């Protein structure tokens, strides 16, 4: 077996399963809260590359469950890294822009100082650190604003809300790079084919936008395809308080990925169109 993907239920894991010849494992067969079981499964299967796409992703809930977030996003990653190193396998670990404070005025590069502002970001940073420390062939792939034709994500949420609302309020002062899960999976598989450069890489959709402008583009493209649409009311983050603070700047500079692996993510608007084509083909079922 060549590539083992951890995280059966997530958007990225599903995209990897659709795109590549991989084996995907996850709950209930594979519990990230049992490190010994993690190690045993990886050693038994002996993959050439392990892609960890599993995570505790409930950003607000993590503020009330920091230990659970740390166990899954931090300590479990350490177990995965150690066991993959034991059999000489490379590790690709999917991480997030939340490891940064979000207060930089320009896109973040890989060696910028980290500074997570919440429990989720802190747990993901811990996972990065453990992965890189335990496996000399570890590759951390930071991404942001992931969307897909299935699962829980911003694109599907906007479309669902548009079915019952004419106006939707969306924050307009948070900036980022929307990333189609299918494109992220393509990047991960391209790296997995020859994981010769270890370290941290940023991998997000080309171009940047705000959440409000992203919503407007979703509705414009959806309307053109005969799908649900609504008017977007721009608001400030202060008008939409959340349990965990969101980064004002989630933009990731992906030049290193292009330089070392020759992989360039496609423009996010183009990727959004591909995603909406999938949703439209399914009858706009987003509930």
C-alpha positions as CSV (number, residue, x, y, z in Angstrom):
1,X,0.0,0.0,0.0
2,X,1.4,3.4,-1.0
3,X,-0.6,6.2,0.4
4,X,-2.6,6.1,3.7
5,X,-5.1,8.9,4.3
6,X,-6.2,9.5,7.9
7,X,-9.5,11.3,8.3
8,X,-12.3,9.5,6.5
9,X,-15.1,12.0,7.1
10,X,-13.5,15.3,6.3
11,X,-13.7,17.3,3.1
12,X,-10.0,16.9,2.2
13,X,-10.0,13.2,2.9
14,X,-13.0,12.6,0.7
15,X,-11.4,14.7,-2.0
16,X,-8.2,12.6,-1.8
17,X,-10.3,9.4,-2.0
18,X,-12.0,10.7,-5.1
19,X,-8.8,11.8,-6.8
20,X,-6.2,9.1,-5.9
21,X,-5.4,5.5,-5.4
22,X,-5.3,5.8,-1.6
23,X,-6.5,3.9,1.4
24,X,-8.6,6.0,3.8
25,X,-9.1,5.2,7.4
26,X,-10.9,7.0,10.2
27,X,-13.6,6.7,12.8
28,X,-14.9,4.3,14.0
29,X,-12.1,2.0,12.9
30,X,-9.3,4.5,13.8
31,X,-9.6,6.6,16.9
32,X,-7.3,9.6,17.1
33,X,-7.8,9.6,20.9
34,X,-5.9,6.3,21.2
35,X,-2.3,7.0,20.2
36,X,-1.2,3.4,20.6
37,X,-3.8,2.2,18.2
38,X,-2.8,4.9,15.7
39,X,0.8,3.7,15.8
40,X,-0.1,0.1,15.5
41,X,-2.3,0.7,12.4
42,X,0.3,2.7,10.6
43,X,3.1,0.2,11.3
44,X,0.8,-2.7,10.3
45,X,-0.2,-1.1,7.0
46,X,3.3,0.2,6.1
47,X,2.4,2.9,3.7
48,X,5.0,4.9,1.7
49,X,3.3,8.2,2.6
50,X,0.8,9.1,5.3
51,X,-1.5,12.0,4.7
52,X,-3.1,13.3,7.9
53,X,-6.3,15.1,6.9
54,X,-8.1,14.4,10.2
55,X,-8.6,17.2,12.7
56,X,-10.8,18.7,15.4
57,X,-12.2,21.6,13.4
58,X,-14.9,23.1,15.6
59,X,-13.2,26.4,16.1
60,X,-15.6,27.9,18.6
61,X,-16.2,24.7,20.5
62,X,-12.5,24.3,20.9
63,X,-12.6,27.3,23.3
64,X,-14.7,25.1,25.7
65,X,-12.9,21.9,24.8
66,X,-9.2,22.8,24.6
67,X,-8.0,19.5,25.8
68,X,-10.0,17.6,23.2
69,X,-8.7,19.9,20.5
70,X,-5.1,19.5,21.7
71,X,-5.5,15.7,21.9
72,X,-6.6,15.3,18.3
73,X,-4.8,18.2,16.6
74,X,-1.7,18.0,18.7
75,X,-0.8,14.8,20.5
76,X,-2.4,12.4,18.0
77,X,-0.3,14.1,15.2
78,X,2.8,13.3,17.3
79,X,1.8,9.6,17.4
80,X,1.2,9.6,13.6
81,X,4.6,11.3,13.0
82,X,6.5,8.9,15.2
83,X,5.0,5.7,13.8
84,X,5.4,6.9,10.2
85,X,9.0,7.7,10.9
86,X,9.5,4.3,12.4
87,X,8.7,2.6,9.0
88,X,10.5,5.3,7.0
89,X,7.3,6.8,5.6
90,X,6.9,10.5,4.6
91,X,4.1,12.4,6.4
92,X,1.9,15.1,4.9
93,X,0.1,16.9,7.7
94,X,-2.7,19.4,6.8
95,X,-2.7,22.5,8.9
96,X,-4.2,25.9,8.9
97,X,-3.8,29.7,8.8
98,X,-5.1,29.8,12.4
99,X,-1.5,29.2,13.6
100,X,-1.0,32.9,12.8
101,X,-2.4,35.9,14.7
102,X,-3.9,37.4,11.5
103,X,-2.5,40.9,12.1
104,X,0.1,41.0,9.4
105,X,-0.6,43.5,6.6
106,X,0.7,41.2,3.8
107,X,0.2,37.5,3.0
108,X,1.9,35.1,5.4
109,X,5.0,33.2,4.3
110,X,6.1,29.9,5.9
111,X,8.7,31.4,8.3
112,X,6.6,34.2,9.6
113,X,6.2,34.1,13.4
114,X,3.2,32.1,14.6
115,X,0.9,33.4,17.2
116,X,-2.5,31.6,17.4
117,X,-5.2,33.6,19.3
118,X,-7.4,30.6,20.2
119,X,-7.5,27.0,21.3
120,X,-8.0,25.6,17.8
121,X,-5.0,27.5,16.4
122,X,-2.8,26.5,19.4
123,X,-3.7,22.9,18.9
124,X,-2.9,23.0,15.2
125,X,0.4,24.7,15.9
126,X,1.3,22.0,18.4
127,X,0.5,19.3,15.8
128,X,2.9,21.1,13.3
129,X,5.6,21.2,15.9
130,X,5.3,17.5,16.8
131,X,5.1,16.4,13.2
132,X,8.3,18.2,12.2
133,X,10.1,17.1,15.4
134,X,9.2,13.4,15.1
135,X,9.6,12.7,11.4
136,X,12.5,14.1,9.3
137,X,10.3,13.6,6.2
138,X,7.3,15.5,7.6
139,X,5.7,18.1,5.3
140,X,3.2,20.5,6.9
141,X,0.6,21.8,4.4
142,X,-1.1,25.0,5.7
143,X,-4.3,25.9,4.0
144,X,-7.3,28.2,4.6
145,X,-11.0,28.8,3.8
146,X,-11.6,25.2,2.5
147,X,-14.8,24.6,0.6
148,X,-16.2,21.6,-1.3
149,X,-19.3,20.3,-3.0
150,X,-20.1,18.2,0.1
151,X,-19.7,18.6,3.8
152,X,-20.0,21.6,6.1
153,X,-18.4,24.7,4.5
154,X,-19.0,28.3,3.6
155,X,-20.2,27.7,0.1
156,X,-22.8,25.2,1.0
157,X,-23.9,27.3,4.0
158,X,-24.4,30.4,1.8
159,X,-26.5,28.4,-0.7
160,X,-28.6,26.9,2.0
161,X,-29.3,30.2,3.6
162,X,-30.2,31.7,0.2
163,X,-33.0,29.3,-0.1
164,X,-34.9,31.0,2.7
165,X,-33.4,34.5,2.9
166,X,-33.3,37.4,0.5
167,X,-30.5,39.2,2.4
168,X,-27.6,37.5,4.2
169,X,-25.1,39.5,6.4
170,X,-21.4,38.5,6.0
171,X,-18.3,40.0,7.5
172,X,-16.3,42.1,5.1
173,X,-13.1,42.8,7.1
174,X,-11.6,39.4,7.1
175,X,-9.3,38.6,4.1
176,X,-8.3,35.2,2.8
177,X,-7.7,32.8,-0.1
178,X,-10.6,30.3,-0.6
179,X,-9.4,26.8,-1.3
180,X,-11.3,24.1,-3.1
181,X,-10.8,20.7,-1.3
182,X,-10.3,19.0,-4.7
183,X,-7.4,21.3,-5.5
184,X,-5.8,20.8,-2.1
185,X,-6.1,17.1,-2.6
186,X,-4.4,17.4,-6.0
187,X,-1.5,19.4,-4.4
188,X,-1.2,16.8,-1.6
189,X,-1.0,13.9,-4.1
190,X,1.5,15.7,-6.3
191,X,3.7,16.1,-3.3
192,X,3.1,12.5,-2.2
193,X,4.4,11.3,-5.6
194,X,7.8,12.5,-4.6
195,X,8.0,14.1,-1.1
196,X,11.7,15.1,-1.5
197,X,11.5,18.5,0.3
198,X,10.4,18.4,4.0
199,X,9.2,21.4,5.9
200,X,6.3,23.8,5.9
201,X,4.4,24.9,2.8
202,X,1.4,27.1,2.2
203,X,-1.3,25.8,-0.1
204,X,-4.4,27.9,-0.8
205,X,-6.4,29.1,-3.7
206,X,-4.8,31.7,-6.0
207,X,-6.1,35.2,-5.4
208,X,-7.7,36.8,-2.3
209,X,-11.0,38.1,-1.2
210,X,-13.2,38.8,1.9
211,X,-15.9,36.6,3.2
212,X,-18.5,39.1,2.0
213,X,-17.0,39.3,-1.5
214,X,-16.7,35.5,-1.5
215,X,-20.4,35.2,-0.8
216,X,-21.3,37.7,-3.6
217,X,-19.3,35.6,-6.0
218,X,-21.0,32.4,-4.8
219,X,-24.4,33.9,-5.5
220,X,-23.4,35.5,-8.8
221,X,-22.1,32.1,-10.1
222,X,-25.0,30.2,-8.6
223,X,-27.5,32.5,-10.2
224,X,-25.9,32.1,-13.6
225,X,-26.4,28.3,-13.1
226,X,-30.0,28.6,-12.0
227,X,-29.2,28.1,-8.4
228,X,-30.1,29.9,-5.1
229,X,-28.9,33.5,-4.6
230,X,-29.3,36.4,-2.2
231,X,-28.1,39.9,-1.6
232,X,-25.1,40.3,0.7
233,X,-25.0,42.9,3.4
234,X,-21.5,43.8,4.5
235,X,-20.8,44.0,8.2
236,X,-17.7,44.3,10.4
237,X,-16.5,41.4,12.5
238,X,-17.4,43.4,15.6
239,X,-21.1,43.1,14.5
240,X,-20.8,39.3,14.4
241,X,-19.1,38.2,17.6
242,X,-17.9,34.6,17.8
243,X,-16.6,32.5,20.7
244,X,-13.1,32.3,19.0
245,X,-11.4,35.2,17.4
246,X,-11.1,34.9,13.6
247,X,-7.9,36.1,11.8
248,X,-8.4,39.4,10.1
249,X,-5.7,38.2,7.6
250,X,-5.7,34.6,6.5
251,X,-3.9,35.2,3.2
252,X,-1.1,32.6,2.5
253,X,1.8,33.2,0.2
254,X,2.2,29.9,-1.8
255,X,5.3,30.8,-3.7
256,X,7.4,28.2,-1.9
257,X,5.1,25.4,-3.0
258,X,5.5,26.5,-6.6
259,X,9.2,26.8,-6.3
260,X,9.9,23.5,-4.6
261,X,7.2,21.3,-6.1
262,X,6.1,23.2,-9.2
263,X,2.5,23.2,-8.1
264,X,0.3,26.3,-8.5
265,X,-3.2,26.4,-7.2
266,X,-5.8,27.6,-9.7
267,X,-7.7,30.9,-9.1
268,X,-10.3,30.6,-6.4
269,X,-13.1,31.9,-8.7
270,X,-12.4,29.2,-11.3
271,X,-12.3,26.6,-8.5
272,X,-15.6,27.9,-7.1
273,X,-17.2,27.4,-10.5
274,X,-16.1,23.8,-10.6
275,X,-17.5,23.2,-7.1
276,X,-20.8,24.8,-8.0
277,X,-21.0,22.7,-11.2
278,X,-20.9,19.6,-8.9
279,X,-23.5,21.0,-6.5
280,X,-25.8,21.9,-9.5
281,X,-25.4,18.4,-10.9
282,X,-26.7,17.1,-7.6
283,X,-29.8,19.3,-7.7
284,X,-28.6,22.0,-5.4
285,X,-29.0,19.8,-2.4
286,X,-27.1,21.6,0.4
287,X,-29.2,20.8,3.5
